[in-house]
Amino acid sequence: MTSGPEFSLPLRVYIEDTDAGGIVYYVNYLKFMERARTEFMRAMGYGKDYIFNNDLMFVVRNVAVEYRAPAKLDDELIATAELTELGGASMTFAQRVLRGDEVLAGGDIRIACVDSTSVKPRRIPRDMVAGLSGAE
């Protein structure tokens, strides 16, 4: 599978994102990446209404993130999401958090599709696979 276009979401660092020293707390990079994946899915036509109406949930199965440099209070950042793998019941995103051209954190996040009632794995709906295939 080839990589598709990279989705970008502008963000700003607020006091709630930082520790006492004004540095972004490491787990908040995962929150920034989650927002980018959510907005990517919404932009592709698979927002919360679609997901809830199809009894789906997408849960993080695996995260591998490398932290390279700290973000600081009031920084303007970009969180990206690029769909790199689309399987029957999962998908993988390459994601980055940048300040300008500098990569602050980056990694791969694998998301599993589960039934919202049983929370057991299920196949991604065919129409979603078809729609997302263009983003690969």
C-alpha positions in Angstrom: 0.0 0.0 0.0 1.3 3.5 -0.8 0.9 6.5 1.4 -1.8 9.0 0.7 -2.1 12.7 1.4 -1.1 13.9 4.8 -4.0 15.5 6.8 -2.9 18.5 8.9 -4.6 20.1 11.9 -3.3 23.4 13.4 -3.1 23.5 17.2 -1.8 25.9 19.9 -0.3 24.9 23.2 -2.3 26.1 26.2 -1.3 26.1 29.8 -3.4 23.0 30.4 -1.1 21.1 27.9 2.1 21.8 29.9 3.8 20.9 33.1 5.0 23.4 35.7 8.0 24.3 33.5 5.8 25.2 30.5 6.8 22.1 28.5 4.1 20.0 26.8 3.5 16.9 28.9 4.4 13.8 26.8 0.9 12.2 26.8 -0.6 15.4 25.3 1.2 14.6 22.0 -1.0 11.5 21.8 -4.1 13.7 22.4 -2.9 16.0 19.5 -2.6 13.0 17.3 -6.0 11.7 18.3 -7.5 15.0 17.3 -5.8 14.9 13.9 -7.1 11.3 13.3 -10.6 12.3 14.3 -10.6 15.3 12.0 -9.1 13.3 9.2 -12.0 10.8 9.5 -14.5 13.6 9.7 -13.0 15.2 6.5 -13.3 11.8 4.8 -17.0 11.7 5.7 -16.7 9.3 8.6 -17.5 11.5 11.6 -19.0 10.5 14.9 -22.5 10.3 13.4 -21.4 7.7 10.8 -19.4 5.7 13.4 -22.3 5.7 16.0 -25.0 4.9 13.4 -22.9 1.9 12.3 -22.4 0.6 15.9 -18.6 1.0 15.5 -15.8 2.1 17.8 -12.2 2.6 16.8 -9.8 1.8 19.6 -6.0 2.2 19.8 -4.3 -1.1 19.5 -0.7 -0.1 19.3 1.3 3.1 19.6 5.0 3.6 18.8 6.0 7.3 19.3 9.4 8.9 19.2 9.8 12.2 21.1 12.4 14.5 19.5 12.0 18.0 20.9 9.7 19.7 23.4 6.8 22.0 22.5 6.3 24.9 24.8 3.5 27.1 26.1 1.8 29.2 23.3 3.6 27.3 20.5 1.7 27.0 17.2 1.8 23.3 16.1 0.6 21.1 13.4 -0.6 17.5 14.1 -0.7 15.3 11.0 -2.4 12.0 10.2 -1.6 9.9 7.1 -3.3 6.5 6.5 -0.6 4.1 5.7 -2.3 0.7 6.0 -5.9 -0.3 5.8 -6.8 -3.9 6.8 -10.0 -5.8 7.3 -10.5 -4.7 10.9 -7.7 -2.3 11.5 -5.8 0.7 10.1 -2.5 2.3 10.7 -1.7 6.0 10.7 1.7 7.6 10.5 1.5 10.8 12.6 3.6 13.7 13.5 3.5 16.8 15.6 5.4 19.7 14.2 6.4 23.2 15.0 7.1 24.8 11.6 9.3 22.3 9.8 10.6 20.8 13.0 9.2 17.3 14.0 8.7 17.3 17.7 7.1 13.8 17.9 6.2 11.2 15.4 5.1 7.6 15.1 2.7 4.9 14.0 -0.7 4.3 15.6 -2.7 1.2 14.8 -6.4 1.5 15.3 -8.8 -1.5 15.6 -12.4 -1.5 14.6 -14.7 -3.1 17.2 -18.5 -3.5 17.7 -19.8 -0.8 20.0 -21.9 -3.2 22.0 -19.7 -6.3 22.4 -16.4 -4.4 22.0 -15.2 -7.4 19.9 -13.2 -6.9 16.7 -15.3 -6.5 13.5 -14.6 -5.7 9.9 -14.5 -2.1 8.8 -17.7 -1.5 6.8 -17.1 -1.9 3.0 -18.3 1.6 2.2 -15.7 3.0 4.6 -12.9 0.8 3.2 -13.9 2.0 -0.3 -13.9 5.7 0.8 -10.6 5.4 2.7 -8.9 3.4 0.0 -8.4 6.7 -1.9 -6.6 8.1 1.1 -4.0 5.3 1.2 
